[in-house]
Amino acid sequence: MISVDIHHAARNIETMSSMRTMAEKLENSPAAADLIDIGDTFPLGRFDRIVSRYDAVINFKWGDRVVSIVGTDICAGALRIRLDLDDLAGIRAMEHKAGQVLINDDTVTHYGREHIYCSEMGQYASAPADDTVARLSETLHRNSRGDNLCFLMHHRTSGNCVSAIDQVFKNRFRRAYDRLVRGEINEGIGLFRGCGYGLTPSGDDFICGLLMGMYLLDAKKELSKIRHLIYHISVGANALTNTMQHQAYHGWFDADWKGLALALRDGSPCMETAVQAVLQSGETSGADKLAGFVTAFIQDWKRM
């Protein structure tokens, strides 16, 4: 009798453990999540090598670049899948097939043409007016916070240095910017590349913004050689920054940047709102990209 009770107890414990495991799996599974949108250049294939992950972003390795699954608070992008989830903790792998996304090998999310985000941004027929670019620069200066690269354009100090290495970085950024505006592309971009802290260093963010601005100005292909040179120099071993530069070079704009590019083209009063949206990206990443973006419009490329 005692033996039978022990066996029954063991089976009950096993059943309860199995039910808890199943409940946890269901709780962490993205099965109930709707696909909000998927980037128009998102590649087909299986992705299970995670480069980095946060509550609302998972970056998967894709060659020398990354593709991402993101939550509701992140804007649409060329190489992003947005899910209606606030926390992506339960996602370990994904596979993209035509018309469907498979999460963790067991959850299928289907999508149609209406879910595809168009990242391509049309190039400008003509450059924005000088006063519009000046308004963009002033808006950036007024709204940016933190120790970012906007100091390069406004000929001011970048704030109080907290360490000797910060001063080294700032001196290098100043040399990089001065070389760039003098037309010394190789030296300037070489100094920007990889300079700074974090997964996407400030120097790489600046190059990304520069490439986006130059792309918009290159409808007549007059900047193609310089753009290609900058892109070629900017590519390195960092998969995240390689992805940024690849998208910028090809004119694949995330939704917040597309909104800004359209506002700048039209001289729209919505430009300040668009700048504020871009500035939400990272601690200084948005501002650093905007510094490069504005530089593209104030630089005299024809004399290079």
C-alpha positions in Angstrom: 0.0 0.0 0.0 2.8 2.4 0.9 4.6 1.5 -2.4 1.4 2.3 -4.4 1.0 5.6 -2.7 4.6 6.5 -3.4 4.1 5.6 -7.1 0.9 7.7 -7.2 2.7 10.6 -5.6 5.6 10.3 -8.0 3.2 10.3 -11.0 1.3 13.3 -9.5 4.5 15.3 -9.1 5.6 14.4 -12.6 2.2 15.5 -14.0 2.3 18.7 -12.1 5.9 19.4 -13.2 4.9 18.7 -16.8 1.9 21.1 -16.5 4.1 23.8 -15.1 6.6 23.4 -17.9 3.8 23.5 -20.4 2.3 26.6 -18.8 5.7 28.3 -18.8 6.2 27.5 -22.4 2.8 28.9 -23.3 3.4 32.0 -21.2 6.8 32.6 -22.9 5.7 31.6 -26.4 4.9 34.3 -29.0 2.0 32.2 -30.3 -0.5 34.9 -29.5 1.6 37.7 -31.1 0.5 39.2 -34.4 3.1 40.2 -36.9 2.8 44.0 -37.3 5.1 44.2 -40.3 8.2 42.8 -42.0 10.9 44.6 -43.9 10.8 44.4 -47.7 14.4 43.1 -47.8 14.2 40.6 -45.0 15.9 37.5 -46.3 14.5 34.0 -46.4 16.2 31.4 -44.2 16.6 30.1 -40.6 18.2 32.4 -38.0 19.3 31.0 -34.6 22.7 32.7 -33.9 21.9 35.6 -31.5 24.3 38.5 -31.7 22.6 40.5 -29.0 19.2 40.7 -27.3 17.2 43.1 -25.2 13.6 43.2 -24.0 12.3 44.6 -27.3 15.1 43.6 -29.8 16.8 40.4 -30.8 19.6 40.6 -33.4 20.4 37.4 -35.3 23.6 36.8 -37.3 23.2 37.0 -41.1 26.5 36.7 -42.8 28.5 39.8 -41.9 25.3 41.6 -40.9 22.2 41.1 -38.7 18.4 40.7 -39.0 16.2 41.6 -36.1 12.9 40.7 -34.4 11.6 43.7 -32.5 8.7 44.6 -30.3 6.0 47.2 -30.6 8.1 50.2 -29.4 10.6 49.8 -32.3 9.8 51.3 -35.7 9.6 49.3 -38.9 12.8 48.6 -40.8 14.1 46.9 -43.9 15.7 44.0 -42.0 13.2 43.9 -39.1 10.2 41.8 -38.2 7.9 43.6 -35.7 5.8 41.5 -33.4 3.0 42.7 -31.2 4.9 41.9 -28.1 6.5 44.0 -25.3 8.9 41.3 -24.2 10.7 38.9 -26.6 12.3 36.8 -23.9 10.8 33.5 -25.1 12.2 33.7 -28.7 15.3 31.6 -29.4 15.2 31.1 -33.1 13.2 32.0 -36.2 12.7 30.9 -39.8 11.4 33.1 -42.6 9.6 31.5 -45.5 7.5 33.2 -48.2 4.4 34.5 -46.4 5.2 33.1 -43.0 7.5 33.4 -40.0 8.2 30.3 -37.8 9.2 31.2 -34.2 11.1 28.6 -32.1 10.2 25.9 -34.6 6.7 25.6 -33.4 4.8 28.9 -33.8 3.8 30.0 -37.3 2.8 33.6 -38.0 1.5 34.3 -41.5 1.6 37.6 -43.2 0.3 39.2 -46.4 1.4 41.9 -48.7 -0.2 44.5 -46.4 2.3 43.6 -43.7 5.4 44.3 -45.9 7.1 47.6 -44.9 8.6 49.4 -47.9 12.0 50.8 -46.8 13.1 52.3 -50.1 13.3 56.1 -49.9 13.2 58.0 -53.2 16.1 60.3 -53.9 15.6 64.0 -53.9 15.0 65.7 -57.3 16.9 68.7 -55.9 18.8 69.5 -52.7 16.7 71.0 -49.9 16.9 74.8 -49.6 19.7 76.2 -47.4 17.3 77.6 -44.9 15.5 74.3 -44.6 18.8 72.5 -43.8 19.7 75.3 -41.4 16.4 74.7 -39.6 17.1 71.0 -39.4 20.5 71.7 -37.9 19.1 74.2 -35.4 16.3 71.7 -34.5 18.9 69.0 -33.9 21.0 71.3 -31.8 18.0 72.4 -29.7 16.6 68.9 -29.1 19.7 66.7 -28.7 20.8 65.6 -25.2 23.9 64.0 -23.9 27.5 64.0 -25.1 27.0 63.4 -28.8 28.7 64.4 -32.0 26.6 67.5 -32.7 29.4 69.6 -31.3 31.3 68.9 -34.5 29.0 71.1 -36.6 28.4 73.9 -34.1 32.1 74.5 -33.4 31.7 74.1 -29.7 33.1 71.9 -27.0 31.4 68.6 -26.4 30.8 69.0 -22.7 32.8 68.1 -19.7 35.2 65.2 -20.1 34.9 62.5 -17.5 38.1 60.6 -18.4 41.3 60.9 -20.4 39.9 58.3 -22.9 36.9 60.5 -23.6 39.2 63.4 -24.5 41.1 61.1 -26.8 37.8 60.1 -28.5 36.7 63.7 -28.9 40.1 64.8 -30.3 39.9 62.0 -32.8 36.3 63.0 -33.8 37.5 66.6 -34.4 40.4 65.4 -36.5 38.0 63.1 -38.4 35.5 65.8 -39.1 38.2 68.3 -40.2 39.7 65.8 -42.6 36.3 65.0 -44.0 35.3 68.6 -44.7 38.6 69.2 -46.4 37.9 66.3 -48.7 40.3 63.8 -47.2 37.8 61.0 -47.4 40.0 58.0 -46.6 41.6 59.6 -43.6 38.4 61.2 -42.2 36.2 58.1 -42.5 39.0 55.9 -41.3 39.2 58.0 -38.1 35.4 57.9 -37.6 35.1 54.1 -38.1 34.8 52.2 -34.9 35.5 55.2 -32.7 33.4 55.4 -29.5 31.6 53.2 -27.0 28.9 50.6 -27.3 27.6 48.1 -29.9 27.3 50.9 -32.5 30.1 53.4 -31.8 29.4 57.1 -32.3 31.8 57.3 -35.3 29.9 54.5 -37.1 26.6 56.2 -36.4 27.9 59.4 -37.9 29.0 57.5 -41.0 25.5 55.9 -41.3 23.8 59.3 -41.2 26.3 60.7 -43.7 25.6 57.8 -46.1 21.8 58.3 -45.8 22.1 62.0 -46.5 24.4 61.5 -49.5 22.1 58.8 -50.9 19.2 61.3 -50.9 21.3 63.8 -52.8 22.6 61.4 -55.4 19.7 61.2 -57.9 22.1 62.3 -60.7 24.8 59.8 -59.6 27.3 62.6 -59.1 28.2 61.3 -55.6 28.3 57.6 -56.4 32.1 57.2 -56.4 32.4 59.1 -53.1 29.5 57.2 -51.5 31.0 53.9 -52.6 34.4 54.8 -51.2 32.8 55.8 -47.8 30.8 52.7 -47.7 33.8 50.5 -48.6 35.9 52.1 -45.8 33.1 51.8 -43.2 32.6 48.1 -43.4 34.4 46.1 -40.8 34.0 43.2 -38.3 31.0 44.7 -36.4 27.8 43.0 -37.8 25.5 45.6 -36.4 27.3 48.6 -37.9 27.8 46.7 -41.2 24.0 46.4 -41.3 23.5 50.1 -40.7 26.0 51.1 -43.4 24.6 48.6 -45.9 21.0 49.9 -45.5 22.2 53.6 -45.6 24.2 53.0 -48.7 21.3 51.3 -50.5 18.7 53.8 -49.4 16.8 51.4 -47.1 15.4 53.7 -44.4 13.8 52.8 -41.1 10.3 54.3 -40.7 11.5 57.1 -38.4 14.2 58.1 -40.8 11.9 57.9 -43.7 9.6 60.3 -41.9 12.4 62.8 -41.4 13.6 62.5 -45.0 10.1 63.3 -46.3 9.8 66.2 -43.9 13.1 67.6 -45.0 12.3 67.2 -48.7 9.0 69.0 -48.3 10.2 71.6 -45.8 7.4 70.4 -43.5 6.6 71.9 -40.1 6.6 68.3 -38.9 10.3 68.2 -39.1 10.8 68.9 -35.4 8.6 66.0 -34.5 10.5 63.8 -37.0 13.8 64.8 -35.4 12.5 64.0 -32.0 11.5 60.5 -33.1 14.9 59.8 -34.5 16.6 61.1 -31.3 14.8 58.3 -29.3 17.2 55.8 -30.8 19.8 54.8 -28.2 21.5 57.1 -25.7 23.2 59.2 -28.4 22.9 57.0 -31.5 20.1 59.1 -33.1 21.9 62.3 -32.5 25.2 61.0 -33.8 23.5 59.8 -37.0 21.8 63.1 -37.4 25.1 64.9 -37.1 26.4 62.9 -40.1 23.1 63.4 -41.9 23.2 67.2 -41.6 26.9 67.1 -42.6 25.9 65.5 -45.9 23.8 68.5 -46.8 26.2 71.2 -45.8 29.3 69.6 -47.3 30.6 70.9 -50.7 30.9 67.6 -52.4 31.4 69.0 -55.9 34.9 70.3 -55.1 36.1 66.8 -54.1 
